Amino acid sequence: MTTKVMVSFPDEFLVQVDRVAQEEHRSRSELVREALRFYMGLRETQGQPRANPLVQRAILVQDRLSLAAPGTGQDSTADIRQWREAR
């Protein structure tokens, strides 16, 4: 089922919306739906960064690096210099 919703935009903003919709060969409705899906997706993961697959991947990589080269735990810049010199 689809329900129509009336939304008001300032004229200048609607010009931008129409320009982007035209550039992407989609309707206003499609553009607004996608924008809302994106926004709601961000809201769901806000405060829960581990829910984001890219964040999960970055954490995994950092964990693996810390096991391979634990460093001193004091100064990350010094650790990087030491690691580079050891290579």
trRosetta pair geometry for C-beta under 8 A, 3 or more apart (Angstrom, degrees):
i j d omega theta_ij theta_ji phi_ij phi_ji
7 32 7.3 162 45 -153 158 154
9 13 4.6 -123 176 88 106 115
9 14 4.5 133 97 -62 125 90
9 17 6.6 -15 171 -7 172 144
10 13 4.6 85 61 8 84 107
10 14 7.1 -155 89 -9 41 87
11 14 5.7 -58 -149 35 31 112
11 15 6.6 37 153 -24 65 100
12 15 5.7 -48 -157 27 33 115
12 16 7.0 31 147 -15 62 102
13 16 5.6 -54 -157 35 38 111
13 17 6.3 41 146 -21 69 104
14 17 5.3 -48 -144 36 37 116
14 18 6.2 37 156 -18 67 104
15 18 5.9 -55 -148 38 28 110
15 19 6.4 31 152 -23 62 107
16 19 5.6 -54 -148 33 31 113
16 20 6.4 26 157 -14 66 105
17 20 6.1 -59 -150 39 28 106
17 21 6.1 28 154 -19 65 111
17 28 6.0 52 145 -131 116 94
17 31 6.3 151 -167 105 86 144
17 32 7.4 19 -153 -65 128 91
18 21 5.6 -54 -142 39 30 113
18 22 6.2 30 158 -20 65 107
18 28 6.8 -27 -90 -83 65 103
19 22 5.9 -58 -150 37 26 109
19 23 6.3 26 153 -19 63 108
20 23 5.6 -54 -145 37 32 112
20 24 6.1 10 161 -1 66 113
20 31 6.2 120 104 -140 107 145
21 24 6.2 -71 -145 50 25 97
21 26 5.4 -104 -155 80 74 73
21 27 6.3 -13 -167 163 127 13
21 28 5.3 -48 -83 -78 163 50
21 30 7.3 123 -135 62 100 94
21 31 4.6 -96 -89 -30 93 143
22 25 7.4 27 -174 -75 32 39
24 31 7.0 124 62 -91 136 105
26 30 4.1 -105 174 82 116 136
26 31 5.6 139 100 -51 119 84
27 30 4.7 102 53 4 78 99
27 31 7.0 -142 95 -2 44 87
28 31 5.8 -63 -153 39 31 111
28 32 6.1 25 156 -16 69 109
29 32 5.9 -57 -144 40 29 107
29 33 6.2 31 157 -21 65 108
30 33 5.8 -55 -146 36 28 112
30 34 6.4 25 157 -16 64 107
31 34 6.0 -57 -149 37 28 108
31 35 6.3 28 154 -19 64 109
32 35 5.6 -54 -145 37 31 113
32 36 6.3 30 156 -17 65 106
33 36 5.9 -60 -150 38 28 108
33 37 6.3 30 153 -21 65 105
34 37 5.6 -52 -146 34 33 112
34 38 6.3 35 154 -20 65 105
35 38 5.7 -54 -150 36 30 113
35 39 6.3 30 153 -18 64 108
36 39 5.5 -52 -143 38 33 112
36 40 6.1 29 159 -16 67 107
37 40 6.0 -59 -145 40 27 106
37 41 6.2 32 153 -23 63 108
38 41 5.7 -57 -151 34 28 114
38 42 6.6 29 152 -18 63 104
39 42 5.8 -55 -154 34 31 111
39 43 6.5 32 150 -20 65 104
40 43 5.5 -49 -148 33 37 115
40 44 6.5 42 152 -25 65 101
41 44 5.8 -51 -151 29 32 113
41 45 6.8 10 158 -2 64 107
42 45 6.3 -71 -151 46 31 96
42 46 6.2 47 152 -44 68 100
43 46 5.6 -40 -145 9 32 119
44 48 7.5 -52 143 49 57 127
44 51 7.3 -111 128 118 88 155
45 48 5.3 -112 -156 74 48 91
45 49 6.9 76 164 -104 95 33
45 51 4.6 -147 -124 78 90 118
45 52 5.2 79 -169 -57 147 91
48 51 4.3 35 128 -8 109 120
49 52 5.9 -43 -170 19 54 112
49 55 4.8 -157 161 -158 88 168
50 55 6.0 -124 -105 109 30 122
50 56 6.1 78 -165 -80 65 82
50 59 7.1 0 -117 -14 87 157
51 55 7.8 37 54 53 39 128
52 55 4.1 75 75 8 104 109
52 56 6.8 -172 90 -12 53 83
53 56 5.4 -50 -146 35 36 116
53 57 6.4 39 155 -21 67 102
54 57 5.7 -50 -149 34 33 112
54 58 6.5 34 151 -19 64 104
55 58 5.6 -52 -147 36 34 112
55 59 6.3 36 153 -20 66 104
56 59 5.8 -55 -150 36 30 111
56 60 6.4 32 152 -21 64 106
57 60 5.6 -54 -150 34 32 114
57 61 6.4 31 153 -18 65 105
58 61 5.8 -54 -148 36 32 111
58 62 6.3 29 155 -16 65 107
59 62 5.8 -56 -146 40 30 110
59 63 6.2 33 154 -22 65 106
60 63 5.8 -54 -147 35 28 112
60 64 6.5 27 155 -17 63 106
61 64 5.9 -57 -150 37 30 110
61 65 6.3 29 153 -18 65 107
62 65 5.6 -54 -146 38 32 111
62 66 6.3 34 156 -22 66 105
63 66 5.8 -55 -148 34 30 111
63 67 6.7 28 153 -17 62 104
64 67 5.9 -57 -154 34 33 110
64 68 6.4 27 152 -16 67 109
65 68 5.7 -59 -145 40 34 109
65 69 6.3 -32 175 41 70 94
66 69 7.3 -82 -132 69 22 57
66 70 6.0 52 176 -112 66 56
66 71 7.6 -64 -136 15 70 104
67 70 7.1 13 -126 -69 19 84
69 79 7.6 130 142 174 108 105
69 83 5.4 50 -174 -110 152 123
70 73 7.4 -16 156 -50 89 91
71 76 7.2 9 -173 -116 161 55
71 79 3.5 7 -137 -135 122 134
71 82 7.5 131 -127 63 76 128
71 83 7.4 -45 -87 -50 91 113
72 75 6.8 6 69 33 123 70
72 78 6.8 -21 28 98 134 116
72 79 5.8 -146 19 -82 84 97
72 82 7.8 88 -22 19 107 159
74 78 7.1 -13 85 54 96 132
74 79 7.9 153 55 -46 66 103
75 78 3.9 54 93 16 116 113
75 79 6.5 171 90 -16 59 84
76 79 5.3 -51 -145 36 36 117
76 80 6.3 38 156 -21 67 101
77 80 5.9 -52 -150 33 31 109
77 81 6.5 31 151 -17 63 105
78 81 5.6 -53 -148 37 34 112
78 82 6.2 35 154 -20 67 107
79 82 5.7 -56 -147 38 29 112
79 83 6.2 31 154 -20 65 107
80 83 5.6 -53 -146 37 31 113
80 84 6.3 32 155 -20 65 105
81 84 5.8 -56 -148 36 29 110
81 85 6.3 26 156 -16 65 108
82 85 5.9 -57 -146 38 29 109
82 86 6.3 29 155 -21 63 110
83 86 5.8 -59 -148 35 28 112
83 87 6.9 37 152 -32 62 98
84 87 5.9 -48 -158 16 34 114
